[in-house]
Amino acid sequence: MDIRSTQLFLHLASSLNFAKTSEQMYVSPSTLTRVIQRLEAELGSMLFTRDKRSVHLTTAGVRVQRFARLWLDEWHQLQLDLQLASAELSGEIRLFCTVTASYSHLPTMLDKFRLQCPKADITLTTGDAAMAFEKIKAGEVDIALAAYPEQLPTTMIFQRIAQLPVWLIAPIIPCKVNDLLAATAINWNEIPLVQSDHGPARSRTDQWLAASNITPQVAVKVDGHEAIVSMVALGSGVAVVPEPVIQHSPVRDRVRILDIGYQFQPFELGVCMLSRKLEQPLLKAFWQLAAAKK
């Protein structure tokens, strides 16, 4: 079991999807299959059960996943310990954030971090904000920029770096949504809603609907704040999104903020990571930079 094989196994054990792991880890499907088959041959046990529809970890696979995580963490720790004698920290930090955060908040942080740790390598993955904590938990990334969740896992720590206002937005183009919004007495039960499947935007939406006694007409469910703004711009409905997503959207001129007399709870944007990784010098340096930004 080498480092690369271990990384591929752990990603597949998390995704349970050969195609997804192949794409996200930049290996061909045949190479991934050979790596898993070689591991199974070395260990003398099946690690996955698979058919045309699904992939599952076997009991042996669960044990190997637990061992592999510990072994890989120990390997990374050993690398970092051996670097302590160096005048400058080096190594890799795997970051995750939304596309919007990569424009709005990450550049300033990385500019300062590179001045402190010029030898550090940064690997950035972007995606839906709701995926951040799962990616940390699965060991796919070291640090994520994300909104504070309703319940922070006990194994993680969170450092706030900004507070983001949240707004209800509507399209500008002539459409059914605007016809309904133009009514003297708006019937919110009839207004189409573009809804996030999960995450902090969904919780803010649910709080508003409950407080206003609205039974929504959900027009479409979307993953990712950027896609939500695009769907609103196309006239699909109204939606709840944080302010930076509106500001940095390529269709920001096609949406408007609605004044509905309701104050949405803002997002607490911050840096999150596993608490045990704070002992790693490079990650600690990034964490301290985030704390100084508070």
C-alpha positions as CSV (number, residue, x, y, z in Angstrom):
1,M,0.0,0.0,0.0
2,D,1.7,3.2,-1.2
3,I,0.6,6.8,-0.6
4,R,-1.2,7.3,-3.9
5,S,-3.0,4.0,-3.7
6,T,-4.1,4.9,-0.1
7,Q,-5.4,8.3,-1.3
8,L,-7.4,6.6,-4.1
9,F,-8.8,4.0,-1.8
10,L,-9.9,6.6,0.8
11,H,-11.6,8.8,-1.8
12,L,-13.5,5.8,-3.2
13,A,-14.4,4.7,0.3
14,S,-15.9,8.1,0.8
15,S,-17.6,8.6,-2.6
16,L,-18.6,5.0,-3.2
17,N,-18.6,5.9,-6.9
18,F,-15.8,4.8,-9.3
19,A,-16.6,7.4,-11.9
20,K,-16.6,10.3,-9.4
21,T,-13.3,9.2,-7.8
22,S,-11.7,8.6,-11.2
23,E,-12.7,12.1,-12.3
24,Q,-11.8,14.0,-9.1
25,M,-8.5,12.1,-8.5
26,Y,-7.4,12.4,-12.1
27,V,-7.0,8.7,-12.9
28,S,-8.6,6.6,-15.6
29,P,-11.3,4.2,-14.5
30,S,-9.2,1.2,-15.5
31,T,-6.2,2.5,-13.4
32,L,-8.5,3.0,-10.4
33,T,-9.9,-0.5,-10.8
34,R,-6.4,-2.0,-11.0
35,V,-5.3,-0.1,-7.8
36,I,-8.3,-1.5,-5.9
37,Q,-7.8,-5.0,-7.2
38,R,-4.1,-4.9,-6.3
39,L,-5.0,-3.7,-2.7
40,E,-7.5,-6.5,-2.4
41,A,-5.0,-9.1,-3.6
42,E,-2.3,-7.8,-1.1
43,L,-4.8,-7.9,1.8
44,G,-6.5,-11.1,0.7
45,S,-9.9,-9.6,1.2
46,M,-12.6,-7.9,-0.8
47,L,-12.8,-4.2,0.1
48,F,-15.9,-3.3,-1.9
49,T,-19.0,-5.0,-3.1
50,R,-20.2,-3.6,-6.4
51,D,-22.8,-4.1,-9.0
52,K,-24.1,-2.1,-11.9
53,R,-26.0,0.3,-9.6
54,S,-24.0,0.7,-6.4
55,V,-20.7,0.3,-4.5
56,H,-20.5,-0.6,-0.8
57,L,-17.6,-1.1,1.6
58,T,-17.3,-4.6,3.0
59,T,-16.5,-5.2,6.7
60,A,-12.9,-5.6,5.7
61,G,-13.1,-2.3,3.7
62,V,-14.3,-0.4,6.8
63,R,-11.4,-1.7,8.8
64,V,-8.9,-0.8,6.0
65,Q,-10.5,2.7,5.7
66,R,-10.0,3.3,9.4
67,F,-6.4,2.1,9.3
68,A,-5.6,4.0,6.1
69,R,-6.8,7.3,7.5
70,L,-4.6,6.9,10.6
71,W,-1.6,5.8,8.5
72,L,-1.9,8.7,6.0
73,D,-2.3,11.2,8.9
74,E,0.8,9.8,10.6
75,W,2.7,10.0,7.3
76,H,1.7,13.6,6.8
77,Q,2.6,14.4,10.4
78,L,6.0,12.7,10.0
79,Q,6.7,14.9,6.9
80,L,5.8,18.0,8.8
81,D,7.9,17.0,11.9
82,L,10.9,16.6,9.7
83,Q,10.4,20.0,8.3
84,L,10.5,21.8,11.6
85,A,14.2,22.3,11.4
86,S,13.7,24.2,8.2
87,A,13.6,28.0,8.3
88,E,10.5,28.0,6.2
89,L,7.5,25.7,6.3
90,S,6.7,23.8,3.2
91,G,4.2,21.1,2.2
92,E,0.6,21.1,0.8
93,I,-2.6,22.5,2.0
94,R,-5.8,21.2,0.4
95,L,-8.4,24.0,0.5
96,F,-12.1,23.8,-0.3
97,C,-14.6,26.7,-0.9
98,T,-17.3,27.9,-3.1
99,V,-16.6,29.6,-6.4
100,T,-17.8,32.9,-4.9
101,A,-15.5,32.6,-1.9
102,S,-12.6,32.0,-4.2
103,Y,-13.2,35.5,-5.6
104,S,-14.5,37.3,-2.5
105,H,-12.4,36.2,0.5
106,L,-9.7,33.6,-0.4
107,P,-7.4,35.8,-2.5
108,T,-6.6,38.2,0.4
109,M,-6.0,35.4,2.8
110,L,-3.7,33.5,0.3
111,D,-1.7,36.7,-0.5
112,K,-0.9,37.1,3.2
113,F,-0.3,33.3,3.7
114,R,2.2,33.1,0.8
115,L,4.2,35.9,2.3
116,Q,4.5,33.9,5.5
117,C,4.9,30.5,3.9
118,P,6.2,31.0,0.3
119,K,7.2,27.3,0.0
120,A,3.7,26.0,0.7
121,D,1.7,24.4,-2.1
122,I,-2.0,25.2,-2.3
123,T,-4.5,22.9,-3.9
124,L,-7.9,24.4,-4.3
125,T,-11.2,22.6,-4.9
126,T,-14.5,24.5,-5.4
127,G,-18.0,23.3,-5.0
128,D,-21.3,23.5,-3.1
129,A,-20.9,25.1,0.3
130,A,-23.0,22.3,1.9
131,M,-20.2,19.8,0.9
132,A,-17.5,21.5,2.9
133,F,-17.8,19.7,6.2
134,E,-18.3,16.3,4.6
135,K,-15.1,16.8,2.6
136,I,-13.2,17.6,5.7
137,K,-14.6,14.7,7.6
138,A,-13.8,12.3,4.6
139,G,-10.2,13.6,4.6
140,E,-10.5,14.9,1.1
141,V,-9.4,18.5,2.1
142,D,-7.5,20.0,5.1
143,I,-9.3,23.3,5.4
144,A,-12.6,24.7,4.1
145,L,-14.0,28.2,3.9
146,A,-17.7,27.7,4.8
147,A,-20.7,29.1,6.6
148,Y,-21.0,28.0,10.2
149,P,-23.4,25.0,10.3
150,E,-26.4,24.6,12.5
151,Q,-24.4,22.0,14.5
152,L,-20.6,22.0,14.3
153,P,-19.2,18.4,14.5
154,T,-17.3,17.9,17.8
155,T,-14.2,16.9,15.9
156,M,-13.9,20.2,14.1
157,I,-13.0,23.8,14.9
158,F,-14.3,27.0,13.3
159,Q,-12.8,30.4,13.1
160,R,-15.0,33.3,11.8
161,I,-13.6,35.6,9.2
162,A,-16.6,37.5,8.0
163,Q,-20.4,38.1,8.5
164,L,-22.4,37.9,5.2
165,P,-25.8,39.5,4.9
166,V,-28.5,37.4,3.4
167,W,-31.2,38.6,1.0
168,L,-34.3,37.4,-0.9
169,I,-33.8,38.1,-4.6
170,A,-36.1,38.1,-7.6
171,P,-35.6,38.4,-11.4
172,I,-35.7,41.6,-13.3
173,I,-37.0,40.3,-16.7
174,P,-40.8,40.3,-17.4
175,C,-42.1,36.9,-16.2
176,K,-44.8,35.2,-14.1
177,V,-42.8,35.8,-10.9
178,N,-42.8,39.5,-11.4
179,D,-46.5,39.6,-12.3
180,L,-47.2,37.9,-9.0
181,L,-44.9,40.2,-7.1
182,A,-46.6,43.3,-8.6
183,A,-49.9,42.5,-6.9
184,T,-51.1,45.0,-4.4
185,A,-51.3,42.2,-1.8
186,I,-48.6,39.6,-2.6
187,N,-49.8,36.0,-2.0
188,W,-46.4,34.5,-1.2
189,N,-48.0,31.0,-1.3
190,E,-48.2,31.5,-5.1
191,I,-44.7,32.8,-5.7
192,P,-42.3,30.2,-7.2
193,L,-39.3,29.4,-5.1
194,V,-35.8,28.4,-6.1
195,Q,-34.7,26.3,-3.2
196,S,-31.4,24.9,-2.1
197,D,-31.4,21.2,-1.2
198,H,-29.5,21.7,2.0
199,G,-27.1,23.9,3.9
200,P,-27.3,27.3,5.5
201,A,-29.2,28.9,2.6
202,R,-31.9,26.2,3.0
203,S,-32.1,26.7,6.8
204,R,-32.5,30.5,6.3
205,T,-35.2,29.9,3.7
206,D,-37.1,27.5,6.0
207,Q,-36.9,30.0,8.9
208,W,-38.4,32.8,6.8
209,L,-41.2,30.5,5.5
210,A,-42.1,29.4,8.9
211,A,-42.0,32.9,10.4
212,S,-44.2,34.2,7.6
213,N,-46.5,31.2,7.5
214,I,-45.8,30.6,3.9
215,T,-46.4,27.3,2.1
216,P,-44.0,27.6,-0.8
217,Q,-44.5,26.6,-4.4
218,V,-41.0,25.1,-5.0
219,A,-40.2,25.6,-8.7
220,V,-36.8,24.0,-8.7
221,K,-34.2,22.7,-6.2
222,V,-30.6,23.6,-6.9
223,D,-27.2,22.7,-5.5
224,G,-24.9,25.7,-5.1
225,H,-25.6,29.4,-4.5
226,E,-24.2,30.5,-7.9
227,A,-26.7,28.2,-9.7
228,I,-29.5,29.6,-7.6
229,V,-28.8,33.1,-8.7
230,S,-28.7,32.0,-12.3
231,M,-32.1,30.3,-12.0
232,V,-33.6,33.4,-10.4
233,A,-32.2,35.5,-13.2
234,L,-33.9,33.3,-15.7
235,G,-37.3,34.0,-14.1
236,S,-37.7,30.6,-12.3
237,G,-38.6,32.2,-8.9
238,V,-37.3,34.0,-5.9
239,A,-34.5,32.7,-3.7
240,V,-32.5,33.3,-0.5
241,V,-28.8,33.9,-1.0
242,P,-25.8,35.5,0.7
243,E,-24.8,39.0,-0.5
244,P,-21.3,38.1,-2.0
245,V,-22.9,35.5,-4.3
246,I,-25.1,38.3,-5.8
247,Q,-22.1,40.7,-6.0
248,H,-19.9,38.3,-7.8
249,S,-22.5,36.6,-10.1
250,P,-22.1,37.2,-13.8
251,V,-25.9,37.7,-13.9
252,R,-26.1,40.2,-11.0
253,D,-27.6,42.8,-13.3
254,R,-30.5,40.5,-13.9
255,V,-31.7,40.1,-10.3
256,R,-32.9,42.5,-7.6
257,I,-33.1,42.4,-3.9
258,L,-36.6,42.4,-2.4
259,D,-37.5,44.5,0.6
260,I,-39.9,42.2,2.5
261,G,-39.6,43.5,6.0
262,Y,-37.9,40.4,7.2
263,Q,-34.3,40.2,8.6
264,F,-32.5,37.0,7.5
265,Q,-29.9,35.6,9.9
266,P,-26.5,36.4,8.3
267,F,-24.0,33.8,7.4
268,E,-21.0,33.4,9.6
269,L,-18.2,32.7,7.1
270,G,-15.1,31.1,8.5
271,V,-12.3,28.6,8.3
272,C,-13.0,25.1,9.4
273,M,-10.7,22.1,10.0
274,L,-10.3,19.0,12.1
275,S,-9.2,20.0,15.6
276,R,-6.5,17.4,15.7
277,K,-4.8,18.8,12.6
278,L,-4.1,22.1,14.4
279,E,-0.9,20.5,15.6
280,Q,0.5,20.5,12.0
281,P,2.7,23.6,11.6
282,L,1.5,24.5,8.1
283,L,-2.2,24.3,8.9
284,K,-1.6,26.0,12.2
285,A,0.0,28.9,10.3
286,F,-3.0,29.2,8.1
287,W,-5.3,29.0,11.1
288,Q,-3.5,31.8,12.9
289,L,-3.8,34.0,9.9
290,A,-7.5,33.5,9.9
291,A,-7.7,34.3,13.6
292,A,-5.8,37.5,13.0
293,K,-8.3,38.5,10.3
294,K,-11.2,38.2,12.8
